[in-house]
Amino acid sequence: MEYRQLGKSGLRVSTITLGTMGFGGTGFARTVGQIDVDGARRQIDIARDAGVNLFDTADMYSAGLSEEILGRALGAERDDVLIATKVRMPMGEGPNDAGLSRHHIMRSVEASLRRLGTDHIDLYQVHEWDGVTPLEETLTALDDLVHAGKVRYIGCSNYAAWHMMKSLWTADRHGLTPFVSNQVHYSVQTRDIEHEIVPAAVDQGIGILVWSPLAGGLLTGKYRRGVDAPAGSRHVEGWNEPPVYDVEVLYDIVEELVAIADGHGVAPSQVALAYVLAKPAVTSVIVGARNEQQLRQNLGAVDLALTAEEMERLEQVSATGLPYPFWHHLNAADRLSPADLTLLARHLRDCG
């Protein structure tokens, strides 16, 4: 297992993170998995044997049950690993049971600590943007938690680049603890973050944690042109994250993943994970699994190194056009920063 620094922090995390949305598996998470405490212990043992040291959950996964199962399954091993959880989404029907107000954050962290059976959270992430609560209020509350020792590091999730930059500026202006990471969706099928989030992360030293790098199972090889998906698959049961805007392009991507996987004697999912791990600013990919076989297969991605030619094949089959103003930035090629080049370097090569 490889370990990478989380942003500009001194924290080193495994390039594979075990996601726990399937722990408990109630409500919307039912199709992700319905893993009980014993099943969670087995997954944790498999992941730890492979070198995984980061486990990701959220208070709203199965209304707190995921956190509870993770805490019980870790037991006395809790201090040997890192726990990441999140706050922001509704945890009740009251007017203050959601958002990033000081009130909701303070109530939520105490509830998460209690469910996890721990005295601290290693990475506390705001799960989504809150456009009505002042950022200074949110960041001051998080800073207080860091100074109280209840939280070690803070991160954001699903933040646009301007959300992240405004947050970093606010923290710097007021001398508050800054975010070290942004947990976002990224895959060879959904490369939206390359336009602004990745360049901002490179420029500011923010670590990217990737959720659903297999696009909700779309990139595992079981969804193929002219082939019926297996019964019980998430997208068969109505799961729609990420959305698929062009199914033919998706099938083209999957066929390329399968071809590259066949050449290595591995699963297409491992190729998809290796692709994301090779991209700029990515610290770790979060993988979940309904069963132990899927988990072991996903963990095998750490041993797969794609060639430059294979990366380029995947870049080409999943490429989209540059939106404005980025296509115009090609006219300023004499003064592009390393952050700019994460997006524009290959386009400059194509231009000759």
Buried (B, 14 or more C-beta within 10 A) or exposed (E): BEBBBBBEBEBBBBBBBBBBBBBBBEEBBEBBBBBEBEBBBBBBEBBBEBBBBBBBBBBBBBBBBBBBBBBBBBEEEBEEBBBBBBBBBEBEEEEEBBBBBBBBBBBBBEBBBEBBBBEBBBBBBBBBBBEEBEBBBBBBBBBBBBEEEBBBBBBBBBBBBEBBBBBBEBBEEEEBBBBBBBBBBBBBBBBBBBBBBBBBBBBBBBBBBBBBBBBBBBBBBBBBEEEEBEEEBBBBEEBEEBEBEEEEBBBBBBBBBBEBBEEBEBBBBBBBBBBBBBBBBBBBBBBBBBBEEBBBBBBBBBEBEBEEEBBEBBEEBBEEEBEEEBEEBBEEBEEBEEBBBBBBBBBBEEEE
